[in-house]
Amino acid sequence: MIRTAGFVGALAVAGAVAMLAPGTANAVTGIVGLNGEAHQDPTGCLLADNTLLTTFQITVSNETDTPLPLFASGDCSGDPIGQLEPGRLGYVPKGGSVFTG
């Protein structure tokens, strides 16, 4: 009986944690542009590639429904250097990145 009560209690706690834990991040809806290259409904971290057209910065356009954090690092690590609101253009340094959720 004690084993059953312990099992049921553990199962109840696991269920409560699963219900209260935040869900996975959803992809943004729309287009994120990096130096004119369109990314439709992107998800995750977008690296701003070092292309021939890139000298010191990358142009980012946010045609999504969500503000996008901008990073100086190539893997969306560290503190964001800014946030790009929907419908706006912005810039990240060469080798920077954009997090889309």
C-alpha positions as CSV (number, residue, x, y, z in Angstrom):
1,M,0.0,0.0,0.0
2,I,2.8,2.4,0.8
3,R,4.5,1.7,-2.5
4,T,1.3,2.4,-4.4
5,A,0.8,5.7,-2.5
6,G,4.4,6.7,-3.3
7,F,4.0,5.8,-6.9
8,V,0.7,7.7,-7.2
9,G,2.2,10.7,-5.4
10,A,5.2,10.8,-7.7
11,L,3.0,10.5,-10.8
12,A,0.8,13.4,-9.5
13,V,3.9,15.6,-9.0
14,A,5.2,14.7,-12.5
15,G,1.9,15.6,-14.0
16,A,1.8,18.9,-12.2
17,V,5.3,19.8,-13.4
18,A,4.4,18.9,-17.0
19,M,1.3,21.1,-16.8
20,L,3.0,24.1,-15.3
21,A,6.3,24.0,-17.3
22,P,6.5,26.4,-20.2
23,G,5.9,25.0,-23.6
24,T,8.4,25.0,-26.4
25,A,9.0,28.2,-28.3
26,N,7.0,28.7,-31.5
27,A,8.5,29.9,-34.7
28,V,7.7,33.5,-35.7
29,T,5.3,34.1,-38.5
30,G,6.6,36.1,-41.4
31,I,9.9,36.9,-43.1
32,V,13.3,37.8,-41.6
33,G,15.7,39.2,-44.1
34,L,19.4,39.0,-43.8
35,N,21.2,41.2,-46.4
36,G,18.2,40.7,-48.7
37,E,18.0,36.9,-48.2
38,A,14.5,36.1,-47.1
39,H,13.8,33.5,-44.4
40,Q,10.1,32.5,-44.3
41,D,8.7,31.5,-40.8
42,P,12.2,30.9,-39.3
43,T,12.9,29.2,-36.0
44,G,15.9,29.2,-33.8
45,C,19.1,31.2,-34.3
46,L,19.9,32.7,-37.7
47,L,23.6,33.4,-38.3
48,A,24.3,36.5,-40.3
49,D,26.9,35.0,-42.7
50,N,30.1,36.7,-43.6
51,T,29.5,37.1,-47.4
52,L,31.3,39.3,-49.9
53,L,28.5,41.8,-49.6
54,T,29.2,42.1,-45.9
55,T,31.8,44.5,-44.7
56,F,31.1,45.6,-41.1
57,Q,27.4,45.0,-40.6
58,I,24.5,42.9,-41.8
59,T,21.1,44.5,-42.6
60,V,18.2,42.7,-40.9
61,S,14.6,43.2,-41.8
62,N,11.8,42.1,-39.5
63,E,8.6,41.4,-41.4
64,T,7.3,39.1,-38.6
65,D,4.7,39.4,-35.8
66,T,7.4,39.3,-33.1
67,P,10.2,41.5,-31.8
68,L,13.6,39.8,-32.5
69,P,16.6,40.0,-30.2
70,L,19.9,40.7,-32.0
71,F,23.3,39.3,-31.0
72,A,26.9,40.2,-31.7
73,S,27.8,36.5,-31.4
74,G,27.2,34.0,-34.2
75,D,25.2,31.6,-32.0
76,C,22.7,33.9,-30.2
77,S,24.7,33.6,-27.0
78,G,25.4,36.3,-24.5
79,D,23.3,39.4,-23.9
80,P,21.4,40.8,-26.8
81,I,22.8,44.0,-28.3
82,G,19.3,45.2,-29.3
83,Q,15.8,44.2,-30.3
84,L,14.3,44.7,-33.7
85,E,10.6,45.5,-33.7
86,P,8.2,44.1,-36.3
87,G,8.2,46.1,-39.6
88,R,11.6,47.7,-38.9
89,L,15.2,47.4,-40.4
90,G,18.2,47.1,-38.2
91,Y,21.8,46.0,-38.2
92,V,24.0,43.4,-36.5
93,P,27.8,43.3,-36.7
94,K,29.6,41.0,-39.1
95,G,29.2,37.5,-37.8
96,G,26.2,38.4,-35.6
97,S,22.9,36.5,-35.3
98,V,19.2,36.9,-34.8
99,F,17.1,34.8,-32.5
100,T,13.6,33.9,-33.9
101,G,12.3,31.6,-31.2
